[in-house]
Amino acid sequence: MDSTKVNVGCCIMVQDMPAMAAFYRDVLGLETDWDGGGFAEFKTASGPVSFWLYSGSAFARSFGARFDPPKGTRYGFEIAFWLPTYQDVDAEYARLSALGVKFPAGAPVTYPFGIRNFYVSDPEGNLIEIGSRNAQIHI
C-alpha cells in the first residue's frame, strides 16, 4: 500500500449517540448531517469519512457480536484536531472555557518541539487534543 495515496479515518465507538453527537456538533462545533441514527459523520478539511461516531451496540449487531461498553476515561485513545495557528488554539480554549468544558491537563502549553496544545475529554472519556504546529499569527 502506498501511504502517500491513503486517506485515514478515525471512528469512536460510543454508548450514548445523542450525547456524543451533541458534544462534537454543539460544543466542538464540527459540522454533521446526523439524523439521530447510530452513525454520525463529521465534515473536516481531511475530506469525507475522516471522523465519525458509531453506536457500539449497532456496530456489534452488524456482525452478530455483543458490545461491552468501556468503563471510565479511555486514556489509551486520543484524537487530535489541528488548528492553523497558536492564536487559533488560544481562541478555541477561550471559547470552550466559556462553555464550561473541563481541561484535564489545564491551559494551552507551548512545547520546546513546537506544538501548542490543550486537552479536553468528551462525555464518554475519550481524550481530545486541540493544537497547532504553527506559531504564526493570521493578519
N, CA, C and O of each residue as an XYZ file, in Angstrom:
556
protein
N       0.837     -1.168      0.000
C       0.000      0.000      0.000
C       0.891      1.244      0.000
O       1.840      1.331      0.780
N       0.589      2.192     -0.865
C       1.325      3.452     -0.941
C       0.694      4.439      0.038
O      -0.377      4.983     -0.234
N       1.342      4.671      1.157
C       0.754      5.504      2.213
C       0.523      6.949      1.786
O      -0.290      7.647      2.393
N       1.223      7.408      0.751
C       1.014      8.788      0.295
C      -0.294      8.947     -0.475
O      -0.697     10.066     -0.789
N      -0.962      7.825     -0.781
C      -2.228      7.872     -1.509
C      -3.403      7.360     -0.674
O      -4.492      7.124     -1.197
N      -3.172      7.195      0.617
C      -4.194      6.645      1.503
C      -4.778      7.760      2.370
O      -4.035      8.539      2.966
N      -6.091      7.835      2.439
C      -6.757      8.720      3.388
C      -7.046      7.916      4.646
O      -7.392      6.737      4.570
N      -6.903      8.553      5.803
C      -7.104      7.869      7.064
C      -8.381      8.380      7.721
O      -8.658      9.579      7.722
N      -9.148      7.457      8.274
C     -10.346      7.825      9.014
C     -10.221      7.390     10.455
O      -9.443      6.494     10.784
N     -10.990      8.027     11.307
C     -10.987      7.713     12.726
C     -12.425      7.599     13.191
O     -13.238      8.484     12.925
N     -12.748      6.508     13.888
C     -14.093      6.283     14.396
C     -14.033      6.016     15.888
O     -13.150      5.302     16.364
N     -14.967      6.588     16.619
C     -15.105      6.304     18.043
C     -16.386      5.504     18.231
O     -17.464      5.959     17.847
N     -16.277      4.319     18.817
C     -17.449      3.522     19.169
C     -18.042      4.123     20.430
O     -17.342      4.277     21.431
N     -19.322      4.464     20.394
C     -19.916      5.200     21.503
C     -21.107      4.476     22.100
O     -21.752      3.658     21.444
N     -21.387      4.791     23.350
C     -22.547      4.257     24.058
C     -23.762      5.154     23.856
O     -24.841      4.669     23.518
N     -23.595      6.446     24.060
C     -24.706      7.389     24.059
C     -24.584      8.310     22.843
O     -23.996      9.388     22.927
N     -25.150      7.870     21.706
C     -25.039      8.647     20.464
C     -25.559     10.076     20.607
O     -24.864     11.002     20.189
N     -26.743     10.303     21.175
C     -27.218     11.689     21.265
C     -26.266     12.609     22.037
O     -26.002     13.728     21.598
N     -25.752     12.150     23.177
C     -24.836     12.979     23.969
C     -23.524     13.213     23.235
O     -22.998     14.325     23.227
N     -22.999     12.157     22.619
C     -21.723     12.288     21.926
C     -21.854     13.146     20.669
O     -21.006     14.003     20.420
N     -22.898     12.931     19.877
C     -23.107     13.735     18.672
C     -23.292     15.200     19.056
O     -22.764     16.085     18.384
N     -24.034     15.464     20.125
C     -24.242     16.844     20.577
C     -22.926     17.483     21.005
O     -22.691     18.656     20.714
N     -22.060     16.733     21.693
C     -20.778     17.289     22.128
C     -19.923     17.687     20.929
O     -19.430     18.813     20.865
N     -19.745     16.775     19.986
C     -18.879     17.070     18.841
C     -19.504     18.122     17.920
O     -18.784     18.920     17.322
N     -20.832     18.132     17.802
C     -21.521     19.106     16.954
C     -21.672     20.452     17.662
O     -21.264     21.482     17.124
N     -22.251     20.451     18.857
C     -22.648     21.700     19.516
C     -21.547     22.325     20.362
O     -21.479     23.549     20.470
N     -20.693     21.519     20.957
C     -19.630     22.058     21.803
C     -18.359     22.291     20.985
O     -17.821     23.398     20.973
N     -17.876     21.241     20.298
C     -16.663     21.431     19.498
C     -16.940     22.159     18.180
O     -16.033     22.753     17.597
N     -18.191     22.114     17.710
C     -18.553     22.877     16.516
C     -18.303     22.177     15.190
O     -18.218     22.836     14.154
N     -18.181     20.838     15.203
C     -17.980     20.113     13.949
C     -19.312     19.975     13.217
O     -20.349     19.747     13.841
N     -19.281     20.112     11.915
C     -20.498     20.037     11.103
C     -20.850     18.588     10.789
O     -19.979     17.785     10.456
N     -22.136     18.265     10.898
C     -22.615     16.917     10.608
C     -24.028     16.964     10.070
O     -24.767     17.917     10.316
N     -24.399     15.937      9.339
C     -25.771     15.760      8.875
C     -26.464     14.674      9.695
O     -27.408     14.048      9.213
N     -26.014     14.445     10.908
C     -26.529     13.370     11.756
C     -28.038     13.456     11.873
O     -28.591     14.527     12.121
N     -28.704     12.317     11.691
C     -30.169     12.264     11.682
C     -30.754     11.583     12.915
O     -31.947     11.281     12.944
N     -29.937     11.340     13.924
C     -30.418     10.681     15.126
C     -30.193      9.180     15.135
O     -30.544      8.514     16.108
N     -29.613      8.631     14.072
C     -29.369      7.196     13.986
C     -28.090      6.780     14.703
O     -27.554      7.522     15.525
N     -27.612      5.586     14.380
C     -26.460      5.004     15.043
C     -25.115      5.358     14.441
O     -24.102      4.769     14.817
N     -25.078      6.319     13.501
C     -23.841      6.695     12.824
C     -23.853      8.197     12.604
O     -24.841      8.733     12.102
N     -22.773      8.896     12.970
C     -22.658     10.337     12.744
C     -21.299     10.628     12.127
O     -20.262     10.366     12.736
N     -21.310     11.171     10.912
C     -20.082     11.571     10.221
C     -19.923     13.078     10.335
O     -20.890     13.827     10.192
N     -18.695     13.517     10.595
C     -18.407     14.940     10.737
C     -17.544     15.413      9.587
O     -16.631     14.712      9.151
N     -17.839     16.605      9.101
C     -17.087     17.179      7.982
C     -15.811     17.813      8.513
O     -15.832     18.566      9.487
N     -14.693     17.496      7.853
C     -13.400     18.074      8.219
C     -12.650     18.438      6.947
O     -13.040     18.032      5.853
N     -11.594     19.189      7.088
C     -10.751     19.546      5.945
C     -10.067     18.317      5.355
O      -9.585     18.355      4.223
N     -10.025     17.231      6.117
C      -9.397     15.998      5.639
C     -10.251     15.263      4.624
O      -9.781     14.319      3.989
N     -11.512     15.685      4.460
C     -12.380     15.068      3.465
C     -13.424     14.158      4.077
O     -13.554     14.079      5.299
N     -14.175     13.467      3.216
C     -15.275     12.620      3.691
C     -14.784     11.409      4.476
O     -13.696     10.886      4.235
N     -15.593     10.993      5.392
C     -15.361      9.829      6.251
C     -13.959      9.871      6.879
O     -13.227      8.882      6.855
N     -13.609     11.014      7.431
C     -12.335     11.107      8.133
C     -12.524     11.057      9.643
O     -11.602     10.693     10.373
N     -13.722     11.424     10.120
C     -14.019     11.333     11.549
C     -15.496     11.038     11.718
O     -16.348     11.728     11.158
N     -15.796      9.991     12.507
C     -17.194      9.644     12.718
C     -17.386      8.936     14.042
O     -16.441      8.423     14.641
N     -18.646      8.922     14.488
C     -19.068      8.168     15.670
C     -19.953      7.045     15.191
O     -20.712      7.208     14.235
N     -19.862      5.910     15.845
C     -20.698      4.767     15.508
C     -21.199      4.177     16.813
O     -20.411      3.919     17.722
N     -22.477      3.968     16.911
C     -23.026      3.331     18.098
C     -22.344      1.974     18.268
O     -22.394      1.132     17.371
N     -21.710      1.766     19.416
C     -21.016      0.499     19.651
C     -21.942     -0.693     19.555
O     -21.559     -1.734     19.020
N     -23.164     -0.557     20.070
C     -24.101     -1.681     20.020
C     -24.571     -1.931     18.586
O     -24.736     -3.085     18.191
N     -24.792     -0.866     17.795
C     -25.188     -1.052     16.392
C     -24.061     -1.698     15.595
O     -24.305     -2.562     14.754
N     -22.816     -1.272     15.866
C     -21.664     -1.860     15.187
C     -21.563     -3.344     15.507
O     -21.396     -4.162     14.602
N     -21.662     -3.697     16.772
C     -21.568     -5.100     17.180
C     -22.682     -5.932     16.544
O     -22.435     -7.041     16.070
N     -23.909     -5.399     16.531
C     -25.031     -6.128     15.908
C     -24.788     -6.377     14.423
O     -25.244     -7.382     13.877
N     -24.070     -5.463     13.767
C     -23.853     -5.613     12.321
C     -23.073     -6.876     11.976
O     -23.156     -7.357     10.846
N     -22.324     -7.419     12.919
C     -21.650     -8.696     12.645
C     -21.926     -9.733     13.726
O     -21.129    -10.647     13.939
N     -23.069     -9.584     14.413
C     -23.543    -10.618     15.329
C     -22.767    -10.760     16.617
O     -22.733    -11.846     17.195
N     -22.136     -9.683     17.088
C     -21.366     -9.753     18.329
C     -22.055     -8.951     19.429
O     -23.016     -8.224     19.178
N     -21.547     -9.099     20.648
C     -22.049     -8.346     21.793
C     -21.124     -7.165     22.051
O     -19.906     -7.286     21.928
N     -21.699     -6.033     22.406
C     -20.901     -4.845     22.709
C     -20.816     -4.666     24.211
O     -21.839     -4.495     24.874
N     -19.603     -4.703     24.760
C     -19.380     -4.451     26.182
C     -18.754     -3.068     26.308
O     -17.561     -2.907     26.053
N     -19.543     -2.067     26.697
C     -19.021     -0.703     26.738
C     -17.880     -0.530     27.724
O     -17.858     -1.171     28.774
N     -16.936      0.331     27.389
C     -15.805      0.584     28.283
C     -16.239      1.362     29.518
O     -17.269      2.036     29.514
N     -15.449      1.259     30.560
C     -15.720      1.966     31.813
C     -14.681      3.070     32.007
O     -13.492      2.848     31.776
N     -15.115      4.241     32.423
C     -14.206      5.322     32.789
C     -13.530      6.000     31.616
O     -13.905      5.801     30.461
N     -12.538      6.796     31.928
C     -11.812      7.551     30.914
C     -10.894      6.633     30.134
O     -10.210      5.782     30.702
N     -10.888      6.817     28.828
C     -10.101      5.956     27.947
C      -8.809      6.659     27.545
O      -8.725      7.211     26.448
N      -7.808      6.645     28.410
C      -6.550      7.308     28.098
C      -5.694      6.527     27.114
O      -4.594      6.973     26.785
N      -6.151      5.387     26.636
C      -5.422      4.629     25.624
C      -5.732      5.115     24.218
O      -5.193      4.582     23.249
N      -6.596      6.121     24.093
C      -7.026      6.616     22.789
C      -7.035      8.132     22.829
O      -7.437      8.731     23.827
N      -6.590      8.753     21.741
C      -6.636     10.205     21.623
C      -6.943     10.559     20.182
O      -6.447      9.919     19.255
N      -7.758     11.576     20.000
C      -7.972     12.147     18.685
C      -7.474     13.581     18.747
O      -7.706     14.280     19.734
N      -6.795     14.019     17.705
C      -6.245     15.378     17.685
C      -6.898     16.185     16.575
O      -7.065     15.713     15.450
N      -7.262     17.411     16.920
C      -7.753     18.373     15.944
C      -6.691     19.462     15.837
O      -6.391     20.148     16.813
N      -6.122     19.612     14.632
C      -5.022     20.548     14.410
C      -5.557     21.828     13.784
O      -6.186     21.803     12.726
N      -5.299     22.936     14.448
C      -5.751     24.244     14.009
C      -4.615     24.965     13.280
O      -3.453     24.585     13.420
N      -4.945     26.011     12.497
C      -3.917     26.679     11.696
C      -2.783     27.329     12.503
O      -1.624     27.232     12.100
N      -3.086     27.995     13.640
C      -2.043     28.722     14.378
C      -2.223     28.590     15.884
O      -3.266     28.151     16.368
N      -1.175     28.982     16.616
C      -1.242     29.038     18.077
C      -2.390     29.951     18.517
O      -3.097     29.645     19.477
N      -2.571     31.063     17.819
C      -3.640     32.008     18.136
C      -5.004     31.304     18.086
O      -5.868     31.559     18.924
N      -5.190     30.422     17.103
C      -6.442     29.668     16.993
C      -6.620     28.714     18.173
O      -7.737     28.514     18.652
N      -5.528     28.132     18.634
C      -5.579     27.244     19.804
C      -6.071     28.025     21.020
O      -6.953     27.566     21.747
N      -5.496     29.203     21.235
C      -5.891     30.027     22.378
C      -7.342     30.475     22.271
O      -8.060     30.499     23.271
N      -7.778     30.830     21.065
C      -9.168     31.254     20.863
C     -10.129     30.095     21.137
O     -11.189     30.299     21.729
N      -9.768     28.881     20.711
C     -10.633     27.720     20.948
C     -10.673     27.382     22.431
O     -11.720     26.998     22.950
N      -9.550     27.520     23.114
C      -9.525     27.294     24.563
C     -10.461     28.284     25.266
O     -11.212     27.898     26.162
N     -10.417     29.541     24.868
C     -11.288     30.560     25.469
C     -12.757     30.253     25.175
O     -13.606     30.386     26.057
N     -13.060     29.845     23.946
C     -14.438     29.531     23.569
C     -14.970     28.354     24.381
O     -16.080     28.410     24.910
N     -14.179     27.294     24.477
C     -14.603     26.113     25.229
C     -14.681     26.404     26.726
O     -15.549     25.866     27.412
N     -13.790     27.244     27.239
C     -13.840     27.634     28.652
C     -15.168     28.312     28.962
O     -15.778     28.048     29.998
N     -15.616     29.187     28.063
C     -16.883     29.901     28.260
C     -18.072     28.948     28.268
O     -19.115     29.257     28.842
N     -17.914     27.784     27.628
C     -18.977     26.774     27.615
C     -18.911     25.840     28.822
O     -19.758     24.960     28.976
N     -17.898     26.032     29.682
C     -17.776     25.209     30.874
C     -17.093     23.872     30.661
O     -17.191     22.987     31.511
N     -16.398     23.709     29.534
C     -15.681     22.466     29.246
C     -14.526     22.310     30.238
O     -13.865     23.290     30.585
N     -14.284     21.077     30.694
C     -13.191     20.779     31.628
C     -11.938     20.376     30.844
O     -12.020     19.721     29.805
N     -10.783     20.782     31.366
C      -9.499     20.541     30.707
C      -8.616     19.691     31.616
O      -8.064     20.209     32.588
N      -8.468     18.389     31.322
C      -7.730     17.502     32.228
C      -6.276     17.885     32.452
O      -5.706     17.526     33.483
N      -5.652     18.608     31.511
C      -4.249     18.989     31.674
C      -4.074     20.504     31.790
O      -2.949     21.001     31.738
N      -5.170     21.238     31.945
C      -5.073     22.681     32.135
C      -5.045     23.483     30.842
O      -5.482     23.019     29.789
N      -4.523     24.694     30.949
C      -4.489     25.669     29.856
C      -3.512     25.237     28.750
O      -2.696     24.339     28.959
N      -3.597     25.880     27.570
C      -2.670     25.559     26.482
C      -1.204     25.720     26.905
O      -0.850     26.613     27.676
N      -0.375     24.828     26.375
C       1.060     24.818     26.655
C       1.795     24.809     25.321
O       1.379     24.130     24.382
N       2.896     25.567     25.239
C       3.763     25.519     24.072
C       4.996     24.705     24.444
O       5.713     25.047     25.384
N       5.239     23.631     23.707
C       6.341     22.722     23.995
C       7.586     23.104     23.202
O       7.470     23.719     22.142
N       8.789     22.750     23.699
C      10.036     23.091     23.008
C      10.115     22.525     21.584
O      10.845     23.053     20.745
N       9.360     21.448     21.312
C       9.396     20.850     19.972
C       8.407     21.511     19.010
O       8.241     21.037     17.886
N       7.741     22.609     19.431
C       6.977     23.425     18.501
C       5.476     23.234     18.445
O       4.822     23.800     17.569
N       4.915     22.461     19.342
C       3.455     22.275     19.346
C       2.871     23.056     20.523
O       3.414     23.036     21.628
N       1.764     23.738     20.268
C       0.984     24.376     21.334
C      -0.349     23.649     21.379
O      -1.027     23.542     20.357
N      -0.743     23.138     22.566
C      -1.981     22.371     22.644
C      -2.609     22.399     24.025
O      -2.027     22.898     24.988
N      -3.825     21.843     24.096
C      -4.517     21.565     25.345
C      -5.405     20.349     25.102
O      -5.572     19.907     23.965
N      -5.967     19.817     26.174
C      -6.770     18.603     26.086
C      -8.149     18.812     26.705
O      -8.310     19.555     27.674
N      -9.146     18.133     26.115
C     -10.480     18.027     26.693
C     -10.869     16.558     26.649
O     -10.247     15.763     25.945
N     -11.900     16.204     27.404
C     -12.464     14.857     27.333
C     -13.895     14.978     26.854
O     -14.613     15.892     27.261
N     -14.321     14.057     25.983
C     -15.717     14.055     25.547
C     -16.577     13.394     26.634
O     -16.037     12.919     27.633
N     -17.898     13.357     26.456
C     -18.763     12.807     27.509
C     -18.485     11.356     27.894
O     -18.881     10.929     28.978
N     -17.813     10.588     27.035
C     -17.505      9.195     27.366
C     -16.046      8.992     27.752
O     -15.585      7.857     27.868
N     -15.316     10.091     27.953
C     -13.953      9.997     28.462
C     -12.866      9.882     27.421
O     -11.711      9.663     27.788
N     -13.171     10.018     26.125
C     -12.133      9.983     25.101
C     -11.335     11.278     25.158
O     -11.904     12.365     25.260
N     -10.021     11.155     25.093
C      -9.131     12.306     25.183
C      -9.028     12.986     23.821
O      -8.802     12.332     22.803
N      -9.199     14.310     23.817
C      -9.137     15.106     22.591
C      -8.033     16.135     22.750
O      -8.042     16.921     23.698
N      -7.079     16.132     21.821
C      -6.020     17.131     21.795
C      -6.405     18.202     20.785
O      -6.800     17.883     19.663
N      -6.294     19.460     21.169
C      -6.533     20.566     20.254
C      -5.247     21.371     20.223
O      -4.824     21.924     21.238
N      -4.619     21.434     19.037
C      -3.310     22.067     18.977
C      -2.961     22.623     17.620
O      -3.764     22.609     16.687
N      -1.728     23.118     17.536
C      -1.190     23.654     16.287
C       0.323     23.502     16.292
O       0.961     23.452     17.343
N       0.869     23.432     15.106
C       2.326     23.398     14.924
C       2.833     24.730     14.394
O       4.019     24.857     14.089
N       1.951     25.734     14.276
C       2.287     26.979     13.586
C       2.135     28.160     14.531
O       1.025     28.488     14.950
N       3.271     28.809     14.870
C       3.265     29.951     15.779
C       2.833     31.242     15.076
O       2.541     32.231     15.748
N       2.785     31.254     13.759
C       2.451     32.484     13.024
C       1.026     32.928     13.315
O       0.133     32.107     13.521
N       0.834     34.218     13.328
C      -0.474     34.807     13.589
C      -1.086     35.254     12.280
O      -0.408     35.817     11.420
N      -2.409     34.989     12.132
C      -3.132     35.497     10.963
C      -3.181     37.028     11.023
O      -3.449     37.606     12.076
N      -2.924     37.664      9.904
C      -3.005     39.134      9.853
C      -4.226     39.551      9.062
O      -4.479     40.745      8.900
